[in-house]
Amino acid sequence: RPVRGKMLYRQVMRQVARAARASERALFSTARAYEARAPLLAAEGHAAMTNRTAPGAARGFGFAAAGAFATAAAFTPTAVALCAEGEDAAPAGAEGVAQGATASTNSPTVVFVLGGPGAGKGTQCSNIVNDFGFVHLSAGDLLRAHMKSGSEDGNMVAEMIKNGQIVPSVVTVRLLLDAMADSGKSRFLIDGFPRNKENRDAWEVTAGYDCDFVLFFDCPEDVMERRLLGRGETSGRTDDNIESIKKRFKTFVESSMPVVNYYEGLRKLRSVNSDQSPTDVYAQTKGHFAAFA
């Protein structure tokens, strides 16, 4: 009888574990569905709420959108945590695998590429793509392409930027994840991301995993300034002028260096001295990718 009782107990616990994982997956899916649209809806809804001349329906939409954003914020971290823990909670022999555990096990190789403006990130990323088969993705380029796509979300993002609003980090993260999925590849260089702590947090929550390491191109400001001013003579970029360059340096130091320091503390930082010729810089850089040869 004790043996039969133990067997019955295990059967019941397997059924409970399967039901728990099914609930976790449903919660995870709900969070993702809210997460993709809620920040944009909330931004648009906020404008409707604050516009007292807007029709009642529009202002009502604003409150609903704000609620959607709050729901996403509440759901997403819990869902990711539950899904990641689902496999550990399941007894041996139980069927199914939690979605979060699957994402962690099968996550692609991701390298965040950081460095100040003019540090030479783009040049070195091209070399890595050619020699190691990585896909190079620029968060800024994806966001600009999204704005020009003519899609509903793209138009909404363009309107937010036009009105001086900050685009939620989750929007950029979803664009990156979509581009990764569309590529059909498994190795990625993500250039110029994360720019700040909010970007980093949004990546970890939305993707469900962190980068393999951060490739940091360390270069003195005077060298970067000289490079950018030289580029500005032929690039036609409006931000390659001394006033804009100084602002960009300040933003990088205040927002991006804390991210660099964070990954250094995790021993996931790979630094390259980029105050050299492109050939010499790449000689350092490719050493960090020897495992992918």
Secondary structure, 3 states (H helix, E strand, C coil): CHHHHHHHHHHHHHHHHHHHHHHHHHHHHHHHHHHHHHHHHHHHHHHHHHCCCCCHHHHHHHHHHHHHHHHHHHHHHHHHHHHHHHHHHCCCCCCCCCHHHHHHHCCCEEEEEEECCCCCHHHHHHHHHHHHCCEEEEHHHHHHHHHCCCCHHHHHHHHHHHCCCCCCHHHHHHHHHHHHHHHCCCEEEEECCCCCHHHHHHHHHHHCCCCCEEEEEECCHHHHHHHHHHHHHHHCCCCCCHHHHHHHHHHHHHHHHHHHHHHHHCCCEEEEECCCCHHHHHHHHHHHHHHHC
